[in-house]
Amino acid sequence: MTTPGTTRFDGKVALLTGAGSGIGRAVALRLAAEGAVVHGLDVDAAALEETAADARAAGGRMHVRRTDVAVPGECRAAVEECVAVSGRLDVLGNIAGIASSEHVGDVTEDQYRRMMGVNVDGYFFMAQAALPHLLIASGNIVNIASNAGLMGIAYSVVYSMTKGAVVQLTRSLAMEFVKTPLRVNAIAPAGVRTNLTRGFHLPDDADFELMKPYMGFRGAAGPDDIAALFAFVASDEAINIHGAIISSDGGVTAG
Ligand SMILES: NC(=O)c1ccc[n+]([C@@H]2O[C@H](COP(=O)([O-])OP(=O)(O)OC[C@H]3O[C@@H](n4cnc5c(N)ncnc54)[C@H](O)[C@@H]3O)[C@@H](O)[C@H]2O)c1
């Protein structure tokens, strides 16, 4: 990504999960390029280091910590380290997520627990740990939801459930803190070209007619498209946006 030439995040600290790949990586590079001190978390330590090296090569500042967001204690430790190192927390980006496709009958208990752990527990416990610091900074949370949180998705029942939970986490936090300056919003992309979509394989006998409502007509987005929206929503320019689920899906949920 080219440096956008804005300084919307000068003096701000952003803590981002999933910063090793895809949308999280693009957001980390974008916010660092706009002046933020970025703290990136991911289970993939090598991928995180690559993001940080690219951020620094472009003149940005980025710290990393290997973190499994499915473990609440690791979420709390990551938030504490961020504030201890950088002195404040202005933006939490809950971005790390996993997806899979299978017949509902084939979902194992382990798969179910892991998806809930990363996509729901991770978002909740990161938010809970970050809230006291975000309130001090009058900061904000941006959760990455999905069109799958807004419509039913065949062969991805558990993933769709987790994204529905992210939508309600966003709205419920927005209501609980509506009398404070804290903002809480979500971005709901449809297809984005990342490792997550590259690793997504429908069951061999999938009924493709069921896919039509969420295939869309405009093709997949790039991670930078989502990062640009994230940077706006997380910035002071979006001061009046609170409790919103903002689709960036090429019209998939319009019809
Ligand atoms: N790609 C899409 O089409 C799409 C569409 C809608 C929503 N989303 C959402 O966007 C978010 C980012 O996805 P992406 O497409 O960039 O995927 P990605 O696979 O490229 O990146 C996800 C990152 O999260 C990390 N991660 C996975 N489990 C983790 C854990 N337990 N703790 C910490 N980090 C962990 C991975 O290592 C990876 O670096 C996810 O929440 C996903 O559900 C993606």
The ligand as a Tripos MOL2 file, in Angstrom:
@<TRIPOS>MOLECULE
LIG
   44    48     1     0     0
SMALL
NO_CHARGES

@<TRIPOS>ATOM
      1 N1        -11.7800  -12.8680    3.5590 N.am      1 LIG1
      2 C1        -13.0860  -12.7100    3.5080 C.2       1 LIG1
      3 O1        -13.7260  -12.9730    2.4670 O.2       1 LIG1
      4 C2        -13.8190  -12.2140    4.7130 C.ar      1 LIG1
      5 C3        -15.1600  -11.8150    4.5480 C.ar      1 LIG1
      6 C4        -15.8600  -11.3590    5.6610 C.ar      1 LIG1
      7 C5        -15.2490  -11.3040    6.8960 C.ar      1 LIG1
      8 N2        -13.9540  -11.7130    7.0190 N.ar      1 LIG1
      9 C6        -13.3620  -11.6500    8.3410 C.3       1 LIG1
     10 O2        -12.2000  -10.8600    8.2970 O.3       1 LIG1
     11 C7        -11.3370  -11.2510    9.3530 C.3       1 LIG1
     12 C8         -9.9260  -11.4200    8.7980 C.3       1 LIG1
     13 O3         -9.9370  -12.4710    7.8660 O.3       1 LIG1
     14 P1         -8.9600  -12.5480    6.6100 P.3       1 LIG1
     15 O4         -9.8080  -12.8190    5.4390 O.co2     1 LIG1
     16 O5         -8.0290  -11.4070    6.6020 O.co2     1 LIG1
     17 O6         -8.2170  -13.9190    6.9580 O.3       1 LIG1
     18 P2         -6.6650  -14.3270    7.0280 P.3       1 LIG1
     19 O7         -6.6940  -15.8040    7.2230 O.co2     1 LIG1
     20 O8         -5.9240  -13.7650    5.8730 O.co2     1 LIG1
     21 O9         -6.1580  -13.6030    8.3580 O.3       1 LIG1
     22 C9         -6.6200  -13.9940    9.6270 C.3       1 LIG1
     23 C10        -5.4700  -13.8830   10.6100 C.3       1 LIG1
     24 O10        -5.9860  -14.2310   11.9090 O.3       1 LIG1
     25 C11        -4.9990  -15.0330   12.5440 C.3       1 LIG1
     26 N3         -5.6050  -15.8650   13.5820 N.ar      1 LIG1
     27 C12        -6.3540  -16.9960   13.4070 C.ar      1 LIG1
     28 N4         -6.6830  -17.5140   14.6020 N.ar      1 LIG1
     29 C13        -6.1320  -16.6970   15.5450 C.ar      1 LIG1
     30 C14        -6.1230  -16.7200   16.9540 C.ar      1 LIG1
     31 N5         -6.7140  -17.6970   17.6380 N.pl3     1 LIG1
     32 N6         -5.4710  -15.7290   17.6120 N.ar      1 LIG1
     33 C15        -4.8430  -14.7420   16.9290 C.ar      1 LIG1
     34 N7         -4.8010  -14.6920   15.5760 N.ar      1 LIG1
     35 C16        -5.4440  -15.6550   14.8960 C.ar      1 LIG1
     36 C17        -4.3960  -15.8500   11.4310 C.3       1 LIG1
     37 O11        -3.1390  -16.4050   11.7980 O.3       1 LIG1
     38 C18        -4.3220  -14.8460   10.3110 C.3       1 LIG1
     39 O12        -3.0880  -14.1440   10.3210 O.3       1 LIG1
     40 C19       -11.9310  -12.5160    9.9590 C.3       1 LIG1
     41 O13       -12.6170  -12.1890   11.1360 O.3       1 LIG1
     42 C20       -12.8890  -12.9810    8.8870 C.3       1 LIG1
     43 O14       -13.9440  -13.7390    9.4300 O.3       1 LIG1
     44 C21       -13.2320  -12.1460    5.9620 C.ar      1 LIG1
@<TRIPOS>BOND
     1     1     2 1
     2     2     3 2
     3     2     4 1
     4     4     5 ar
     5     4    44 ar
     6     5     6 ar
     7     6     7 ar
     8     7     8 ar
     9     8     9 1
    10     8    44 ar
    11     9    10 1
    12     9    42 1
    13    10    11 1
    14    11    12 1
    15    11    40 1
    16    12    13 1
    17    13    14 1
    18    14    15 2
    19    14    16 1
    20    14    17 1
    21    17    18 1
    22    18    19 2
    23    18    20 1
    24    18    21 1
    25    21    22 1
    26    22    23 1
    27    23    24 1
    28    23    38 1
    29    24    25 1
    30    25    26 1
    31    25    36 1
    32    26    27 ar
    33    26    35 ar
    34    27    28 ar
    35    28    29 ar
    36    29    30 ar
    37    29    35 ar
    38    30    31 1
    39    30    32 ar
    40    32    33 ar
    41    33    34 ar
    42    34    35 ar
    43    36    37 1
    44    36    38 1
    45    38    39 1
    46    40    41 1
    47    40    42 1
    48    42    43 1
@<TRIPOS>SUBSTRUCTURE
     1 LIG1         1 GROUP 0 **** ****
